[in-house]
Amino acid sequence: MHRVFKLVSRVTVLIFIGMLLYVYAYLPEVVKLYIDENDVAIIAVGKEEFFYGCLAIFVVCTLILSYLKKSLQAIPVTNSKDSISEAKKEGLQTWAHSLSVILYLFFTATIAFIGMYHNNEHFDISNFAFLIYIGPVLLLGWIFYLPILLFYKS
């Protein structure tokens, strides 16, 4: 299972990069990030700032997740009371890889949502607003799953 989530994690990186490049291609010069009810931009950035800002957030999160994954690999596995079992170690590594999948998919959905708002096709983005709310809910659920994995799974 660990290898499956590792592969899916790498695929979601490619999906994120592809979506970022696709959305960047048709964004206007000024990207509205936060608007009021009259469609007036409260927070707006340039197209390049949006692209490099998204890339910077992605790189920082990837570095943090890589450090977490390397730290989990370095945990010793023995039968003593102070260490963890091989199954629990693999479960933690799977948890870390699946956390990166959830995070990258949330980033991808957010960028797609911003791209649909700025698209010339004028999508009804209210139909896709649930995508923005699913990401934080999944992240919180996955973070709260960690104590269950640590203390209740054998």
C-alpha positions in Angstrom: 0.0 0.0 0.0 2.9 2.3 0.8 4.2 2.0 -2.8 0.8 2.7 -4.3 0.5 6.0 -2.4 4.1 6.9 -3.2 3.2 6.5 -6.9 -0.1 8.4 -6.6 1.8 11.2 -4.7 4.2 11.6 -7.7 1.3 11.5 -10.2 -0.5 14.3 -8.3 2.7 16.4 -8.5 2.5 16.1 -12.2 -1.2 16.9 -12.2 -0.5 20.0 -10.1 2.2 21.3 -12.4 0.1 20.6 -15.5 -2.9 22.4 -14.0 -0.7 25.4 -13.0 0.8 25.7 -16.4 -2.6 25.3 -18.1 -4.3 27.9 -15.9 -1.4 30.3 -16.3 -1.7 30.2 -20.1 -5.2 31.8 -20.1 -5.1 34.0 -17.0 -5.5 37.7 -17.5 -2.7 40.0 -16.5 -4.4 40.8 -13.2 -5.6 37.8 -11.2 -8.5 38.5 -8.8 -8.0 36.3 -5.7 -10.7 37.8 -3.5 -13.7 39.7 -4.8 -16.7 41.4 -3.2 -20.4 40.9 -4.1 -20.1 43.4 -6.9 -17.2 41.5 -8.6 -14.7 44.2 -7.5 -11.2 42.8 -6.7 -10.3 43.2 -3.0 -7.1 41.2 -3.4 -5.5 41.0 -6.9 -2.0 40.1 -8.1 -0.2 40.0 -11.4 -0.2 36.9 -13.5 3.5 36.2 -12.9 3.2 36.8 -9.1 0.3 34.3 -9.0 2.3 31.7 -10.9 5.5 32.1 -8.8 3.5 32.4 -5.6 1.7 29.1 -6.3 5.0 27.5 -7.2 6.7 28.8 -4.0 3.9 27.5 -1.8 4.1 24.1 -3.6 7.9 23.9 -3.2 7.7 24.8 0.5 5.0 22.2 1.2 6.9 19.6 -0.8 10.1 20.3 1.2 8.2 20.0 4.5 6.5 16.8 3.4 9.9 15.4 2.1 11.4 16.1 5.5 8.5 14.4 7.2 8.8 11.3 5.0 12.6 11.1 5.5 12.1 11.4 9.2 9.6 8.6 9.2 12.1 6.4 7.2 14.8 7.0 9.8 12.7 5.6 12.7 14.3 2.4 14.0 12.2 -0.7 14.0 12.9 -3.1 16.9 10.9 -5.1 19.3 11.7 -3.0 22.3 9.1 -0.9 24.2 10.5 2.4 23.0 10.3 1.8 19.3 7.5 1.0 16.8 6.6 -2.1 14.8 7.3 -2.5 11.1 3.6 -2.4 10.4 3.1 0.9 12.3 6.1 2.4 10.5 4.7 1.5 7.1 1.3 2.9 8.2 2.9 6.2 9.1 4.8 6.3 5.8 1.6 5.6 3.9 -0.2 8.3 6.0 2.5 10.8 5.0 2.3 10.0 1.3 -1.5 10.1 1.3 -1.3 13.5 3.1 0.8 14.8 0.2 -1.8 13.4 -2.2 -4.6 15.3 -0.4 -2.6 18.5 -0.2 -1.6 18.5 -3.9 -5.1 17.7 -5.0 -6.4 20.6 -2.9 -3.8 22.9 -4.5 -4.8 21.6 -7.9 -8.5 22.2 -7.2 -7.9 25.7 -5.9 -5.9 26.7 -9.0 -8.5 25.1 -11.3 -11.2 27.1 -9.4 -9.3 30.4 -9.9 -8.7 29.5 -13.5 -12.4 28.8 -14.1 -13.3 32.1 -12.6 -11.0 33.9 -15.0 -11.8 31.8 -18.1 -13.4 33.5 -21.0 -16.0 30.7 -21.2 -17.6 32.2 -18.0 -18.3 29.0 -16.1 -20.8 29.0 -13.3 -18.2 28.6 -10.6 -20.9 28.2 -7.9 -21.3 24.6 -9.1 -17.6 24.0 -8.3 -17.4 25.9 -4.9 -17.6 22.6 -3.0 -14.1 21.8 -4.3 -12.7 24.6 -2.2 -14.3 23.3 1.0 -13.5 19.6 0.5 -9.7 20.2 0.6 -9.5 21.7 4.2 -12.1 19.1 5.4 -10.0 16.2 4.0 -6.8 17.7 5.4 -8.3 18.1 8.9 -9.8 14.7 8.8 -6.4 13.2 7.7 -4.5 15.1 10.4 -7.0 13.9 13.1 -6.5 10.3 11.8 -2.9 10.4 12.8 -3.5 9.9 16.6 -5.8 7.1 15.7 -3.1 5.5 13.6 -0.5 6.0 16.3 -2.4 5.0 19.4 -5.2 2.6 18.3 -3.7 0.7 15.4 -1.4 -2.1 16.2 
